[in-house]
């Protein structure tokens, strides 16, 4: 971006707020129906990742598992043609889980001799419920601590604007997970927390410039001051976002199944977090602070 830009971002403040509200409401609707695709961490059950000697024959694998008395097994390809992920419902205690895994191994060997089990994860129903509650608690505490931090560092209008924007960002992330059907597990909780941290840092930088300009330009209208502050930090905002985006993109393309979901969520969060700093957080601050942050302005004009 060239230096000294004079883009009037606040002209589109209502469009930005309305668009964000519609997307967030749609995301909330999607959250209830069809809902998130919960991973094993939150749903419980058994997940096995296997590698067949050649391209996987799913019909033969399903038939062989059924003959081994493994019911309700979900099979899907991930990664290469020889990589298969098998999902099983919670099996009860550890002995039942081990017995089921043993039958799966027998069925796989019968259908495709030489099949290798790469990874097996098992989570009980009670543990998955506890993990889900702790994950949601982590998200709630992070938003609360951000509110306290920004409220302490800036005026309350800044804190409210930042937290409302972050809530909108989180709802959009949930809607993105529902639409893309990426599994929501502890890795996704970590990705959302990372996105919240990045988005908060970006908003603090923009807010800090606004606070400096509030002291520097005593009589400048708040709308004009916000546009000035965003333009002055635009190079830094876009430069940081593009650097993180380009560093994350190879993980999404070549990181494999274990990293792909995290990286895709990060890419989405970078775009949403960067745009929300300009088109959501700033307009909210303008609406909340137009008659409060500029009380000194009216006094200076009256004295003049």
N, C-alpha and C positions, 0 to 999 in steps of 0.2 A: 504494500500500500504506500502511496506517496505521502510525504509529510504534509501537514497543514490541510488535511481534508476537512470539509465543512458539510458533511452529510447530515441532513436533518432527520435523525432517527425518530424523534418524538412525533413526527407527522403521522407515522404508522402505528402509534401506540395502541389505539383502540383495535385495529386489525390484529395486532400481535396478541393482545389480551384475549380477544374473542376466539382466535384460532387456537390458542393454548387451552382455553377453557373447554372448547368443543372436543379437542383431542383427549384431554384428561377425562372428561365425562364419558367419552366413548371407551376409553381404557378401563374405567371403572365398570362399565356395562360388560365388557369382555372378561373382566376379572371374575364376575359372577356367572357368566355364561359365554363361552364354554368353560372358562376357567383356566388356571395355569396347569401346565403339564408338569406335575410334581416329579422330582427325581427320587431316587431311592432314599436319600437322606431324610426326606419329608413324608414319603409315602410308605416306606418300609418295603421289605421283600428282598429278593436276591437278584443280583445282576451279574451275569457271566459274560466275559468277552473271550471269544474263541477264534482260532485261525485254522481254516481247513487246508488240506494239501493243495487244492486247486480252487477254482471258482465255486462258491458255495451253491449247492442245490437245495433251495429252501423247501421244496415239496418233499424231498427225501428226508431232510432233517426233521420236519414236522411229523412225518409218518413214523419215523424211528422213535422220536420222543413220545409220541402217543402210545406206541407199543411198549415203551419202557414205563408206562403209567405216569408220565409227567403231563399233567393237564394244565390248561390255561397258560401255556408258555408263549410269550411274545418274542418273535424273532425279527430282527431287522439288520440290514447291512449298514455298516459304518466304516468309513475309510475305504480300503481296497475291496476287490471282489471276493477275497478270501477271508474277510473279517466279518464276524457275525456277533451281534449282541443279543443275549437271551435274558428275558425278564420273567421273573416268577413272583407270585404273590407271597406275602409272609407265610412261612411254613410252621410257625409255632415256636417250639423250643429249639435248642441247638442240635439235639439229636435228630429231630425231624428235618432240619435244614441240611445236615450232613448227609442224611439218607437221600434226600431229593437231589442234591448235587451229585451223589454217586450214581443215581439212576440217569441223570442227564449225561454224565460222562460215558456211561455204557451205551446210551442211545446214540450219542455223537460218534462213538467208535464204530458202532454197527453201521451207521449211515455213511460215514466217511473215515475209513481207517487212517490213522495218522493225525487226526484232528488234535490240536493242542489248545488247552485252556490257558489263556494268557492272564486273566484276572478274575477273581470272584469276590464280590462284596455282598454282605448280608447285614440288614438292619431290621431290628424288631419294631413292632408297631408302637410300643411305649417309648422306645428311644427316638423314633422318627418324630413323634409328637413333641417330645421335649426339645429336639433339635429345631423344629419349626418355631416353637415358642421363643426359644433363645435367639433365633435368627431375626424374628420380628422385633424382639426386645432390643437387639443391637441396632437395628434401623431407627427405632424410636429414640433411643438414648443419643445416637449420633445427631439426629435433628435437634433434640433438646439442647445438647451441648453447643451446637452451632448457634442456636438462638441466644444462649447465654453469652457466648463469646462476642458475637457481633453487637448485641445489646450493650455489652460492657465497653466495646471499642468505639462504637458509633452511637448515634441517637436511635431511639426505638423505631423510628420509621425505617431505618436501614435494616434493622433486625427482622421486622415483620416482612418487609419486601423480600429479603433473602430467603427466609424460611418458607414463605408461601411459594416462592419460585422453586425451591428445592422440592417441596411437596408435589408441585406440578410436574417437575422433572421425573420424580420417582413414579408417579402414576403413568406417565408416558412410557417409562421403561417397562413397567408391568404389562401395559398394553402391547408393547413390542414383543415381549416374551410370549404372550398369548397368540399373537398373529403368526410369529415365526415358529411356534411350537418348540422352542428351545427349552430344555429341562430346567426347572427352577429348583436348585439345590443349594448347598452351602457355597459352592463356587460362585453361583449367581448372586448370593447375598454379598460375598466379597467383592464382586464386580460392581454391584450397586453402591456399596460403601465407597469404593474407589472413585466411582463417578461423582458421588456426593462431595468427596474431598476435593476433586479437581474443580467441580463447579463452584464450590465455596471459595476456593483460592482465586478463581477468576473474578468472582463478584467482589471479593475484598479488594482486589487491585483497582477495579473500576470505582468502587465506593470510596476508596482512599483518595483517588484523584478528585472525586466530587467534593469530598470534605475539604481538601486543600483549596479548591476553587471557590467554595463557599466563603472561606476566609479571605481569599485574594480578591474576589470580585463582589464587593459588598452590595452593589445595586443591580447586578445582572439578574434578569428574570430566571427562575429556576429551570424552566423548560430549555432556555438557551444555554444555561450552565451545564445541564445534563448532556445535551448534544455536544458541547465543547469537550466535556470530560471523556465521553465515549470516543470521540475522534482522536483525542490525545493519547488514549490507551489502545487504539485499534490495532496498531502494528504489533504491540506486545501481545494482545489477546489472540490475534490470528496466527502470529508466529509460534506462540506456545502450543496452541491447539493443533496446528499443522504438524509440528514436530512430534507430538505425542501420537497423532493420527497415523503418520507415516511409520513411526516405530512400531505401532500396534498392528498395522495392516498385514505384514508378513506372518504374524502369529495367526491371524484369521484365515489366511490363504494356505499356509503350509505347516501350521502348528499341530495338526492332528486333532483327533476327536477330543482329547483331554483338555486342550487349550482353546479350541475353536469357539466354543460358546462364550467363554470369558472374553476373548478378544472381540467377538462381534458385539457383545454388550458394551464393551469399552468404546468401540467405534461409534455406536449409536449415542452413547452418553456424551462423548466429546462434542458431537454435532449439536445435540440438544442443550448441553450445558453452556456452550459458547453462545448459541443464539439466544438462550433465555436470559443471559446477562444483559444483552442489549435490548431485546424486545419484550421482556417480561419484568425483570427486576427493576430496570430503570423506569418504565411507565408506572409501576406500582409505587415507587418512591415519589414520582411526580404527583400522583394522586393523593398520597398520604401527606406529603410535605409541602405542597404548594402554599398552604396557608399557615404553616408552622415553622418550617426551616427558614422562611424569609420574613419573619416578623421584624427582624432588625432592619430589613430593607425599607419597610414602610416608615420606620422611625427616622431613617436617614433621609428619605425623601421628604418627610414632613418638616424636618429641621432645615433642609435645603430650601 
